[in-house]
Amino acid sequence: MSALSAFFPTRRPTSSMAQERTDLLSDLRFALEIMPGSRKYVFTPTARAEILTKLYVSFMGQYPHMFLPSGVSQVPPHMLLSEYQVSVSYSGAGKEDPLTPGRPCSHIFKKGESCYRCKDCALDDSCVLCTRCFHATDHASHNVSFFIAQQSGGCCDCGDEEAWRRSIQCPHHPPAGPGDPQDTTPRLIVKPLTNDLPPAPNYAFRVPAPPDLKDSMRRTIGFALDFMLDTLDYSPDEPSVPANEADLRLQPSADPMMKDQYCVVLWNDDKHSHDEVVRLLCDMTGRSVEDARVVERRMEENGREVVDMNSNVVRLLEMAQAIGQIDLGVTIRRAYDTFCEQVVGVIIEWLLDLTRSRLVTDTLVIREALAAELLSPRKRDSFTKHLTPPTALNLDGEIVNPTRVDTLLLYHTRLWKRPRLSLKEVYASVISVNRAHKLAIAGHFANIYHRVIDAYLLVDREAETSIKYFALQLFTVPSVSGHIARNHKLVSRLLAIITSFFTNRIVDKRIIYSSTPSASTPTVPTAGSTSSAVTPNPTPTGPIDVDSFPFKSKRFMPVFSDLRYLAHTSQVQALIASSPVYLNQFATTCRLFMCLNPNKRAIKTHVEYETDAWISVFNVTLSLSRVIKVYGEAFGGKGKGESEGSAELVGAIGTVVHHILMVCTLAEDRLDRTKFRAPAFHRIDFGGQQYNTVDFDVGEGWVSFHHALHWLLAELCKHVGLLSEEKLRMIGVPDGLRGVFMKGASEQAILTVIDFPLRVLAMIAQIRTGLWVRNGFAIRGQLLHYRDYMLRELCYDQDLYLLQTALVVLPPDLVIVSILDRFGLLAYFSGDLISTSYEGAQLGSMVEEVFYVLTTILNEPANAGGMSMDKAIRREIVHALAMGPCSFSDLVKRVAERLVDDVAFEGCLRQVAIFRAPEGPTETGLYELRDEAYEEVDPFFYHYTRNRREEVDTVLRNRIKKRTGQKEWEIVLEPKGFGVTEGPFKDLPNVWEREALVQVVFFAVWNVLVVTDASSSPAGGAGSAPPSAEAILDQALHLVMLGLVERPRGFSVLAARKRWTGNGGEKTLVEALWILGEHEKYVKLFKARSDWILDKMERVADVRDDVRRVRGWVEGSSMDGGAGGVGSAGAGGGVGGAAASGGKRQAGMDKDALRKKAAKKRQDAIMQQMKAQQASFASMFAEGVGDDSDSDTAGGGDGDESMEDATGTEKEEEVASFGTCIVCQEDLTWSRNGAAGGGKIFGALGLIQPSRLIRRHPDAQNGHLNEVFGAPLSMDRASPSNNVTGLNGTVFPPPQADILDARATSPNFEGFPSNYTRFGLHGSVCSHMMHLDCFQVYSVSIRQRHRAQATRNHPECIPRKEYICPLCKSLGNVILPVTHPDIKTQLNPIPFPDWIRAAGIHILKSKPDPLLESLQFRNGTGEFVFWSAQDPGYASAIKKTNDKDKIDALDGAKMLDTVMVVSKSVSQQTRHLRDRLEPDTTERGVGIYLPEELVGYTIAAMEVAQRGVGVDASSTASSGTLMVDTLSESQTRMIRGLLSCLTRLVGLQFKSRPDEGRDAVRQAIIKRLLPEWSRTSLTSFSYPLLLRDPFTILVETAAVAPEMLRHVLVLTYYACLARTVIGLVYILNKSRSHNTTQVPHRAHEDIFGDVRMFFMSVVRHSPVFEHTATLTFETFGEARIEKLLYAFTLPFLRRAAILCRAILPDSFPTPTFDSSDVCEYNRLMTMLGIPPLSDLPHQDTLQNALSGWCAHYGNSHASSQLNCGVLLDYPAVYRLARLPLVLDSLFNRQDKALMCLNCNLFPTDAAVCLVCGVTVCLQSNCCLDEDYNNRGECNMHTRECGGTIGIYYCVKRCSVLYLNSGSGTFTPSPYLDAHGEVDLSMSRRGRRQFLHHSRWEVIRKTWLSHGIPSMVARKLESSLDSGGWETL
């Protein structure tokens, strides 16, 4: 290739031959020319290193010493310059940038880095802080959000004055002082900028660079950029595959030889799973799975990967086409072009590295050189111009003087993931140089923005990495947005883009603009252009198809967001307000979306096909409505004079009204004329007046929800401060707001304008009523969206406000009549109940809806009064919380989105509400309204639904009832007045003096009364209320009360004197109200309010007499016009009767008194009847109750009471009940003689599981030793030192959490090392019991379920003998025998010395027992082979069981067998985890030793779980309550069940003996304990006793000889003391004294006495060991040794107490202590009857025993026959790994805490093991266990750490993962945000999250209680998963 290439002219830009010289750049050019062929088109790491070397050499020229340390001439191969500079700390590289006043931080965020957003400080949501700047500034009590950068490219805005509301006072980035260099670039740019940018002025670390160095830098960068552009000219815009071989060969290529060598390139996407791609690679390319995974991983990391390369075109085409069929991105191109594209990837990597590098101390000069080349024109020679391929972009006709950056931005779609992200980071680095660079790059981005949008909307496969999102960093900066809007007309072009896109003007994946000169794209001005460019105007004349692609596209929303960001900045807001063209263009765009997707009511038949197009339309119009909000805010007059702002606003209103009329009157061809017609008017009569209003029937016409122009008009009208009469008069507009509207429109025109939102309101009312039910779910969905709390402010509230505005602009009566006409209720409110189109309940519901509208427009002051944002937020919060306390998430769902996003929201929330922090593990934080805020609550708040209004009304009444003692129906809630005293709406309350409104209220009341009385029976009595009657009356009375508050005189006169003709004659509103108050049906509900209204009216002098006459105050007077009643058939008790009687006020009071008297009489009769029934019951059953009580006592309920009743006489048989079987529900009874009382044996459901919970104390780790020194004296008392999280559980969020987290430096989160754990079996029960027969039947049903649901991931595993408890769904695998506490066995009363002596004599007298000796281990440990899990003798003993044995014995053997089968199975798999000496597999006694590793381990785990758990001493009479007093009955029953299994195992070996071998085993235990027997030739106990766990011997004793427990307790306790001394020597010998906690003095002399003497007496038998122990004792001192003895032996006492209490509860009661301050050690010693060590000098027998044990150990140690090391159990409170108190601290750690040790990478999705603190990869492809069904690293690590169980905190998912034997489940995170809520995956609001004490404790207790298997099983049981539990 290198030889042949000379025949072909190069396509690279070169200098003329005369000027060309052999320099470094020529060398670079030549290397890149020949590299593809010379390397046979195979791109390798060596090729990358060569390219980088050539680039660096050419870039540095003759000055490498300015980039590299002295003596180094070039960057080491395979390294980047910035990496090397950091590694050698060159000129401060790798350290924080030096302080430069006036320069922003501009730290570029890398992927996975944390960033912070403070809403209180930031100007908008795009302003963020890096970790360093955030923690350096004060944001206490601010609304702070925390995010993880998903991509690189964003930058920190600290120090940027345009980003913050206030100075954040960052010490690292202070503002420039008077003497500091200033950035002189103006913020207001009035003309396009040039491309020649000066260096950044405000940088104090400049280094003079030689001119030729600058030249070489720029020439190299320029060449690299041109090479990139030349290569990308030939690249396709999107992955595609040629149809055939001919098309493939015709592809444009830069290969001068056009060699037939092709590459298939696979592109990454988010559609296909990893496994799917791996299988595809294996099938298509023949790779192995391992190789395919490597390729797939590289493809995901880089964005694409070459999967095959050869010259077999046919095969490559088939492969590419097969891949393309599954929509996976694939290209097939010449290998030369592919190689060059890979070179481009390296060049982009190099450019990014340059932005991170420095020239000595100058970090800006390189970026400035890069910016200069980006802003320079692309260089081409004469030859390459003619070789330009058709795929190359040509911008010459679109923009003036295109530069490299213009083309590079548009070539972004031709790149793949990694170069895309790198280029975005390069751009971010360039714009951070200074403001001029930012403005320049923004100008060029604006130039080609339309082409960027083309690619984003129509071409780009990887939208998430699109360069379009670079707009967010530019459009939100006020100076930049002003520049590009003013000088590049970007707002107009954006509107043109939206218009053309949604009118589907798309040709060849380009959006076409009709008004552009080239008919293809907008022309925009650029730097240096002087001619005025043509800017397209958006025209909405094209047809709109809501089912077309643009509406279904999901990508349009960011385009609206860009427009919103752009229009929201201050400079653009000023442009919009001052230049009418901006509003005109926007209104024209809004016309496009007017009346979209109209609906027509389906009356007779159901809609056949319900389209979902409404969803797309709503998405579009709601995005537009947010822009409308911003546009409307621009006319608020901010920063302008009063007259100027008003004039702009008036002009804007006129413009929008004009556009609305153009659409609504069909003046233009926008609306579908088959559905819409021009507005027509008709005359209607109402209240004796005629009104001319729009003729339209909502039930028959087409109505749309979408009226963008109306929403814009409503926004403009909200600036009431600029629309007052005074300000309008100043600009020549008379008659206030009415004059503004009437200036260019008639009354009918304004009626037409408001009619469209009125139609929407009427349609909504009909939908809610059920009239549109045949339109299906789609119409209901539209309604829910339109009225949604978060969105209604953008649409529904706008409609209501326009109606409210109409009351001011038009005659109020006309507006009211138009509302009634549109709602179809004119006849109803004229008294005609027959002529209505609504039936039954529909009528009442429609009346209710119209009253809601009237109440809102008459009394809603927020927009009409120009309510400030703070007050509006406060009002919304108060009304949202008035219904009761709620969480923050629920609160924000009740409040408009804009208000929630406002900076003042949370501050206002704190003012009006009290935060109740979550306390329990399942609670969330709640906000409760403060008492004083209830005064602001209005039950008729317009955002309340009817149900919520009633809820709030009840809440308020209950509060008043509680305060005053009034009854609920007597309480009247006075309405809140309108309260608007200035502005255009100040006269709105005048509507209350209009007859039309009073008529509406009258007929609302009167019609309900008429219908009620019409339904009454002839026999008398009240009739039934019509539908919605109470709601209608409630709203009508509220309106009356509002009228009296607003206009008491005018409203009262109309109410008292104006008569309305209806059913029953003429009545006034006052008469109707009085009748309502006296009506039997409504008196209780409305009398109080009726009286309040009439009382208010009596205070009006003009109508006082009229009201009093109606109320009957004038003696003997009758009401005029009242004789007729309601109707001729009216009952006497009805409306007519009440009126015709001329009843006086006294008559009404008499009726009330009679009613109360009758009610009292009925109540007395009921009470008398109840009293008689009680007396009868007592006389019949009094004697029987006493008998039952006696029989219960005699029947053996409680054991102690039974013995007292028996007066010392022992019963022959006592039967105890254990409840019922949970399967058959039969009683479970047990007798003292061991038989089942009911004849059927039963057991407790239990689980025996392998465990690695118990921890050994690590040696050589002082941190754990210090925890022991700091351990509390009493583990059963709550104290701060017992707090396992370091949190104050009562304070949330935790105070000073950031400071505490900053001190945490542990590399593994202080996790406990997994290699210091002890393996064993843990037993647990779920407290439920079952017959053995039922258990066997249930087991069969489980197997049947597994067969029936073969594909399900079942909660239990049959091969492991597992099952699920039918009741509580706990996991189980055994059924344990159930026994009652032993109350017969008494402890041996002989004193300890005498017992020892008698035991020895008894042993001497006994004969040798060969059988027993054969059943003991041959290694001399004294253990018994029959207690081993794998003992082959068990199977043979079971087989010898003959048919003569009792049935219950056989059944008991079956329960034992469940334990043995599970234990044996686990034992066979875990030999490598056990440290105990075991016989060979061919001998007896192989496997887990059950007394130690099952029973002892279970008790030890129970004790560990209780550490640090406070016992309430006040719960019992004794002040010395112990930990054992808190044990549950099921726990002690389980211990007895396990011990009975051990006893049965003994009996199986000694069947022929009457005592079943208990005496023989008892003697063997005594021999093991007595040293004179341990070391004689008569026994084989060669193994020192001190190398065995003394507690195991105690367990053995409890199983066979519980009567000698107390004496064995003493021996084993002292053995534990001696063993602890030996273990401490091993621990302390590897620890450093100066790093451990100091103990000032001894504190337990009463317990331990002379510690030194005891310590030395234990070790004195081995000289070497004695020497080591002496040094240890001298180093640590007696006080610390005593503390350690206390701590390490306390667990033995706690475990012994559990065992003794479970076996002999009566023999080991809780003693009473004089003081509650007695330490736990002393209390346990007293309970167990153990003499303290201080009393040892008086205990000769114990001294002899200790001496013998120690001598045996010492001799063994001296002879080195055995491994004499002693490992002690960890004695402190068990803790999980310490997660940081603040979640974001987890991401901010700079150490390797979050690095996976398996792959040595920082996982994309990390999980932290909460047991040992190790970080692993979560569900990733890098760490898979191929031997375990390709399971992930969590499962791999679980086997090494927790055995079968694992607990992981999933960092990014914010959840906890529990694993158990291959299954698992996810649970909520222990972190809560500041509002006390869980934020899964940090997806809700990104708030900072804090560790919650109670939730963390639940995780810890679940782990300590071995509850993980059951938790996982319950989760799996509750769901039928189809994709594995990982998908749950």
Disulfide bonds with the S-S distance in Angstrom:
none
